[in-house]
Amino acid sequence: MTEPSPEAAKKKPLPDAPLEQLIHDHSPEVLIAVAGNSRLTEDLALALLNRRDLPAKALEELNKNGAIIKHRKVRIAIVMHPRTSRHVSIPAIRNLYAFELMQVALFPAVAADVKRAAEETLIGRLKTISSGERYGLAKQSPGRVAATLLLDPEERIMRAALANPHMTEALIVGALRSDDATEILVFAVCEDDKWSRRNEIKMVLLGHEKTPFAKTAQFAAELPPRMIKDVLRNTRLREDVRNYLLSVVAEKSSS
């Protein structure tokens, strides 16, 4: 559908027909006029937003329509519409609740930059929302949000984030390397049947000051000498841990 010029959109009068009918019109000018109409209801606005061919100008008019923009379902549908202009969707993100932001960030049709804006807004709010909300987000939020919640001081929230289906090895490595990594996170990753098997994670844990020595010994036994040497070169270790790893490397290299 071709976008009309702003002048054409302003000149086009609203046809004398029910709005229920006009939301299905094929004319961009008519759709823009309908979107800005003060008689538009929430249900009609949502039906209009179901159209993937809705002109960007109509989405702008919906966003400015005081009669319907107060409805949260309409707000989130505007943000998630693939034809919404960035100068409309990005500012509108600030008005969404935490779980609405999560919905935007997880919706496949939403543009990557809009998803990222939703994730960053959500991450920025994590310290101000309740424990229950953080727990819910930890279980199902996008990976970057869940990775931030790996650093949460509440163990149940951290463990929910660790089990999040969007969690990745790289995100866990980043969390473990953070100055905010908690002892409960390090212990949980050490004991996790899935993540503790990954060599990159073993290397990070091998050099982590909060890793129990028994786990240090286990991971050192499981890693090849070249990886242990990488840890020795790139990590500031306690003297006892360094000496132990040097002895492990020497033993493996001589065998």
GICORZI-V285541 format. One record per run of one state. SS is the DSSP state (h for helix, s for strand, l for the rest). FROM is the first residue (numbers start at 1). TO is the last residue. If there is no record, write none. Layout:
SS_FROM_TO ; SS_FROM_TO
This chain:
l_1_5 ; h_6_11 ; l_12_18 ; h_19_22 ; l_23_27 ; h_28_35 ; l_36_41 ; h_42_49 ; l_50_55 ; h_56_64 ; l_65_71 ; h_72_80 ; l_81_85 ; h_86_93 ; l_94_97 ; h_98_106 ; l_107_111 ; h_112_128 ; l_129_130 ; h_131_140 ; l_141_142 ; h_143_149 ; l_150_154 ; h_155_162 ; l_163_168 ; h_169_177 ; l_178_182 ; h_183_191 ; l_192_194 ; h_195_197 ; l_198_198 ; h_199_206 ; l_207_212 ; h_213_222 ; l_223_224 ; h_225_234 ; l_235_238 ; h_239_254 ; l_255_255
